[in-house]
Amino acid sequence: MTGLDALVISGAGFVAGAVNAAVGSGSLLTFPTLLAVGYPPVLANVTNTVGLVPGSVSGAIGYRRELAGQRRRILQLVPVSVIGGLAGAMLLLAVPGLFRAVVPILILVAVAMVLLQPRIARRRAARGVVAEHPGPLLHGGVLLCAVYGGYFGAAMSVIVLGLLGITLDDDIQRLNGLKNVITATVNGVAAVYFAFATHVAWLAVVLLWVTSALGGQVGAHVGRRMPAPVLRGAIAIVGTAVAIDLLVN
């Protein structure tokens, strides 16, 4: 790795950490960067997952105020995230290239869910129905998202937030904090598995660890202060751009 390569990876890690904490899809910056500096696809994917874990954790910590009162949700969804993340990581090493064809469709559906969440919540409230805790639909959805996240994870955050938005009646900032906990869990479990099961580019990982953790704090600081409509708009723009990029490339 040259000095320029290290600088490029570090810059990508910082921006990805910030983007992941605020809206999601930061891995779509670091993964192509690792490919561009010469890592083969599976090694780049594994290294990307391991390297962005501190950024995910940093983003979750940055949203700790929004996580107040969500202990029950966390205790129910973290075990599902662990199982799915481990299954996805195992699947990557067994069957590379499985999910890529359906990723853009999943992302666009998630964007639509994020944008429709306020309307869905109003209709439920009008019927006297308030969804405060995870049900079977959310458990199953998070499990599938976690499998996908452990496998590849492009825009997993957008998909998870869309799912949370249509199944739970809560402020989007609080749901964003919960999303950060779920993604940190999935990435963490997958990273531990990869560290023991396959080759990892550890120099790149260390660079991503440091810079994504710093970026996660910046992203959480900015994201927490975004008005709900602005945050939804940012998620929609990022998610749509990622879906188009994956369709084109």
Wavefront OBJ file of the C-alpha trace (Angstrom):
o trace
v 0.000 0.000 0.000
v 1.386 3.401 -0.993
v 1.078 6.578 1.036
v -1.478 7.894 -1.441
v -3.521 4.698 -1.101
v -3.504 5.096 2.685
v -4.622 8.714 2.387
v -7.467 7.837 0.009
v -8.682 4.972 2.207
v -8.525 7.187 5.309
v -10.546 9.931 3.638
v -13.134 7.451 2.412
v -13.369 5.927 5.903
v -14.018 9.283 7.559
v -16.763 10.252 5.096
v -18.307 6.771 5.239
v -18.442 6.847 9.032
v -20.200 10.206 8.949
v -22.648 9.193 6.212
v -23.477 5.882 7.896
v -24.340 7.569 11.190
v -26.523 10.248 9.608
v -28.275 8.496 6.707
v -26.537 5.250 5.722
v -24.808 3.841 2.594
v -21.281 4.880 3.545
v -19.980 1.455 2.531
v -20.742 2.397 -1.079
v -17.826 4.821 -0.775
v -15.272 2.649 1.018
v -15.941 -0.582 -0.903
v -15.193 0.926 -4.355
v -12.200 2.732 -2.838
v -10.718 -0.578 -1.666
v -11.319 -2.028 -5.123
v -9.677 1.008 -6.730
v -6.454 0.618 -4.721
v -6.140 -2.991 -5.824
v -7.931 -5.316 -3.399
v -9.910 -8.191 -5.002
v -13.724 -8.041 -4.527
v -14.245 -10.559 -1.703
v -11.218 -9.301 0.241
v -12.404 -5.709 -0.263
v -15.901 -6.629 0.978
v -14.567 -8.413 4.061
v -12.081 -5.641 4.841
v -14.791 -3.023 4.374
v -17.101 -4.749 6.853
v -14.396 -5.203 9.493
v -13.056 -1.687 9.012
v -16.362 0.145 9.410
v -17.392 -1.459 12.711
v -15.970 1.343 14.929
v -17.777 3.887 12.760
v -21.073 2.078 13.284
v -20.498 1.844 17.028
v -19.437 5.493 17.144
v -22.623 6.526 15.348
v -24.760 4.518 17.780
v -23.028 6.170 20.741
v -23.584 9.560 19.154
v -27.333 8.837 19.167
v -27.419 7.687 22.799
v -29.940 10.386 23.797
v -32.360 9.213 21.115
v -31.942 5.630 22.364
v -33.342 6.506 25.801
v -36.511 4.508 26.436
v -35.800 1.994 23.636
v -34.223 -0.714 25.755
v -37.025 -3.205 25.072
v -36.714 -2.726 21.329
v -32.946 -3.144 21.465
v -33.149 -6.315 23.566
v -35.607 -7.835 21.086
v -33.846 -6.840 17.865
v -30.173 -7.322 18.747
v -30.376 -11.162 18.989
v -32.117 -11.266 15.598
v -29.377 -9.026 14.200
v -26.669 -11.313 15.582
v -28.180 -14.411 13.971
v -28.731 -12.715 10.614
v -25.326 -11.029 10.527
v -23.535 -14.314 11.201
v -25.606 -16.156 8.579
v -24.876 -13.470 5.984
v -21.133 -13.533 6.684
v -21.048 -17.309 6.308
v -23.051 -17.053 3.102
v -20.581 -14.554 1.605
v -17.666 -16.956 1.934
v -19.766 -19.845 0.614
v -21.594 -18.142 -2.283
v -20.068 -14.803 -3.408
v -22.167 -12.618 -5.727
v -25.629 -13.837 -4.681
v -27.583 -10.707 -3.729
v -26.269 -8.004 -6.044
v -29.083 -8.273 -8.611
v -31.864 -7.502 -6.100
v -30.059 -4.833 -4.046
v -31.221 -1.787 -6.095
v -34.878 -2.874 -5.840
v -34.594 -3.345 -2.070
v -33.052 0.099 -1.663
v -35.760 1.854 -3.708
v -38.476 0.072 -1.705
v -36.767 1.209 1.505
v -36.643 4.819 0.270
v -40.368 4.677 -0.428
v -40.998 3.319 3.089
v -38.993 6.155 4.673
v -40.966 8.766 2.737
v -44.341 7.145 3.471
v -43.702 6.612 7.193
v -45.432 9.823 8.426
v -48.579 9.059 6.397
v -48.683 5.463 7.625
v -48.258 6.619 11.241
v -51.091 9.163 10.871
v -53.460 6.531 9.481
v -52.668 4.142 12.315
v -53.201 6.915 14.855
v -56.547 7.806 13.255
v -57.635 4.192 13.785
v -56.409 4.299 17.386
v -53.510 1.927 16.662
v -50.041 2.815 17.920
v -47.124 0.470 17.189
v -44.530 0.947 19.926
v -42.732 -2.397 20.043
v -41.403 -4.872 17.480
v -43.829 -7.411 16.084
v -43.328 -10.496 13.866
v -43.061 -8.402 10.696
v -40.235 -6.303 12.118
v -38.431 -9.314 13.595
v -38.545 -11.133 10.267
v -37.570 -8.038 8.318
v -34.592 -7.258 10.548
v -33.445 -10.877 10.276
v -33.433 -10.676 6.477
v -31.755 -7.252 6.547
v -29.091 -8.632 8.874
v -28.408 -11.567 6.530
v -28.016 -9.100 3.692
v -25.861 -6.815 5.847
v -23.504 -9.618 6.852
v -23.248 -10.648 3.215
v -22.675 -7.278 1.530
v -24.495 -4.450 3.295
v -24.805 -1.778 0.593
v -27.383 0.692 1.979
v -28.447 -1.755 4.695
v -29.039 1.265 6.933
v -31.562 2.736 4.499
v -33.446 -0.565 4.270
v -33.485 -1.035 8.057
v -34.683 2.524 8.676
v -37.447 2.120 6.103
v -38.566 -1.078 7.833
v -38.509 0.560 11.258
v -40.463 3.518 9.930
v -43.440 1.509 8.679
v -43.604 -0.832 11.681
v -42.987 1.520 14.634
v -44.681 4.817 15.431
v -41.878 7.046 16.628
v -39.768 10.063 15.742
v -37.395 9.383 12.849
v -34.388 10.510 14.891
v -35.130 7.892 17.543
v -35.571 5.284 14.830
v -32.285 6.404 13.297
v -30.571 5.753 16.618
v -32.112 2.280 16.771
v -31.003 1.700 13.182
v -27.421 2.519 14.172
v -27.521 -0.083 16.960
v -28.814 -2.749 14.569
v -26.223 -2.014 11.878
v -23.398 -1.870 14.433
v -24.471 -5.293 15.727
v -24.658 -6.832 12.254
v -21.300 -5.410 11.184
v -19.679 -6.393 14.468
v -20.807 -10.018 14.306
v -19.812 -10.343 10.642
v -16.441 -8.734 11.372
v -15.628 -11.195 14.163
v -16.496 -14.114 11.890
v -14.394 -12.767 9.013
v -11.437 -12.122 11.319
v -11.247 -15.822 12.177
v -12.568 -17.409 8.980
v -10.775 -15.664 6.129
v -8.022 -13.287 5.074
v -8.419 -9.603 6.023
v -6.311 -6.655 4.841
v -5.446 -5.460 8.338
v -3.525 -2.316 7.398
v -6.556 -0.992 5.534
v -8.761 -2.106 8.434
v -6.756 -0.088 10.963
v -7.014 3.023 8.773
v -10.783 2.544 8.467
v -11.149 1.867 12.199
v -9.668 5.210 13.162
v -11.204 7.396 10.466
v -14.689 5.848 10.449
v -14.922 6.217 14.250
v -14.120 9.919 13.947
v -16.546 10.266 11.071
v -19.269 8.486 13.038
v -19.170 11.146 15.720
v -19.359 13.927 13.146
v -22.229 12.224 11.326
v -24.180 11.690 14.534
v -23.666 15.343 15.515
v -25.002 16.549 12.162
v -27.729 13.926 11.737
v -29.255 14.498 15.182
v -29.772 18.166 14.342
v -31.471 17.628 10.999
v -35.225 18.376 10.965
v -37.203 15.210 10.221
v -38.221 16.269 6.656
v -34.606 17.153 5.830
v -33.348 13.823 7.175
v -35.963 11.934 5.160
v -35.009 13.896 2.064
v -31.315 13.168 2.581
v -32.017 9.453 3.024
v -34.164 9.425 -0.120
v -31.494 11.187 -2.189
v -28.666 8.969 -0.971
v -30.680 5.772 -1.306
v -31.892 6.587 -4.824
v -28.383 7.563 -5.934
v -26.979 4.295 -4.590
v -29.695 2.251 -6.336
v -29.042 3.995 -9.659
v -25.294 3.518 -9.291
v -25.742 -0.218 -8.645
v -28.128 -0.573 -11.591
v -25.740 1.204 -13.944
v -22.602 -0.563 -12.733
l 1 2 3 4 5 6 7 8 9 10 11 12 13 14 15 16 17 18 19 20 21 22 23 24 25 26 27 28 29 30 31 32 33 34 35 36 37 38 39 40 41 42 43 44 45 46 47 48 49 50 51 52 53 54 55 56 57 58 59 60 61 62 63 64 65 66 67 68 69 70 71 72 73 74 75 76 77 78 79 80 81 82 83 84 85 86 87 88 89 90 91 92 93 94 95 96 97 98 99 100 101 102 103 104 105 106 107 108 109 110 111 112 113 114 115 116 117 118 119 120 121 122 123 124 125 126 127 128 129 130 131 132 133 134 135 136 137 138 139 140 141 142 143 144 145 146 147 148 149 150 151 152 153 154 155 156 157 158 159 160 161 162 163 164 165 166 167 168 169 170 171 172 173 174 175 176 177 178 179 180 181 182 183 184 185 186 187 188 189 190 191 192 193 194 195 196 197 198 199 200 201 202 203 204 205 206 207 208 209 210 211 212 213 214 215 216 217 218 219 220 221 222 223 224 225 226 227 228 229 230 231 232 233 234 235 236 237 238 239 240 241 242 243 244 245 246 247 248 249
